[in-house]
Amino acid sequence: QVQLVESGGGLVKPGGSLRLSCAGSGFLLFDYYMSWIRQAPGKGLEWISYISRRGSSVYYADSVRGRFTASRDNTQQSLYLQMDSLRVEDTAVYYCVRDLPYDKSLEPFDLWGQGTVVIVSS
Amino acid sequence: QLVLTQSPSASASLGASVKLTCTLSSGHSSYPIAWHQQQPGKGPRYLMGSGGSHSRGDGIPDRFSGSGSGAERYLTISGLQSEDEAVYYCQTWNTGIRVFGGGTKVTVL
């Protein structure tokens, strides 16, 4: 079954850290760039980071640059998001999404995980 | 600056059609887009890309169709069903950035 499953969310105090994981199955993670996207309560979708197939290029939204670090382990079919210096405004559901494919005949952004909830509160 | 603009809301009767608009910012009219659906209480799911009918996601009915070129892109939902009541997001991308529109909430009357 082709799917993405996020984990690692939870309640953390402001200034704290959390590491999210995303496990891909049913397809080869290496064949895709991967993105992290979040949705604050009652708000729209916000892209926060994407990582290239080998992990050599990583880009971040201004809102998280310098605090969040995306990485991947293709041998483990896994994507990670290390979140440091967390703020109340980082409270959101975090999704991993299949981004650009190596095979250009395939559609990008065609697979979402179910999301993991991060709450930053004292 | 790469920006996508969507109307906040739209409504139509059960069985009718509704056409949603996503507008690319000036200078970005040739960018590709994707459409995603988020039903109440659920995570988003991919609907389709810029590639026409064959770009629809798995299990997406052909009631959903994309059109438009240039700055204005459209998502049309024909034969509206109650389960189509959702928020619809358009998305675009370029090197170093991915951008979502603010979403259009569709209400089925």
HADDOCK unambig.tbl for C-alpha pairs under 7 A between the chains (distance, minus, plus):
assign (segid A and resid 44 and name CA) (segid B and resid 102 and name CA) 5.88 0.50 0.50
assign (segid A and resid 44 and name CA) (segid B and resid 103 and name CA) 6.69 0.50 0.50
assign (segid A and resid 45 and name CA) (segid B and resid 100 and name CA) 6.43 0.50 0.50
assign (segid A and resid 46 and name CA) (segid B and resid 100 and name CA) 6.75 0.50 0.50
assign (segid A and resid 47 and name CA) (segid B and resid 98 and name CA) 6.08 0.50 0.50
assign (segid A and resid 47 and name CA) (segid B and resid 99 and name CA) 6.54 0.50 0.50
assign (segid A and resid 59 and name CA) (segid B and resid 96 and name CA) 5.52 0.50 0.50
assign (segid A and resid 107 and name CA) (segid B and resid 49 and name CA) 6.51 0.50 0.50
assign (segid A and resid 107 and name CA) (segid B and resid 55 and name CA) 6.46 0.50 0.50
assign (segid A and resid 109 and name CA) (segid B and resid 46 and name CA) 6.97 0.50 0.50
assign (segid A and resid 110 and name CA) (segid B and resid 46 and name CA) 5.11 0.50 0.50
assign (segid A and resid 110 and name CA) (segid B and resid 57 and name CA) 6.62 0.50 0.50
assign (segid A and resid 111 and name CA) (segid B and resid 46 and name CA) 6.42 0.50 0.50
assign (segid A and resid 112 and name CA) (segid B and resid 44 and name CA) 6.92 0.50 0.50
assign (segid A and resid 112 and name CA) (segid B and resid 45 and name CA) 6.18 0.50 0.50
assign (segid A and resid 114 and name CA) (segid B and resid 43 and name CA) 5.91 0.50 0.50
assign (segid A and resid 115 and name CA) (segid B and resid 43 and name CA) 6.93 0.50 0.50
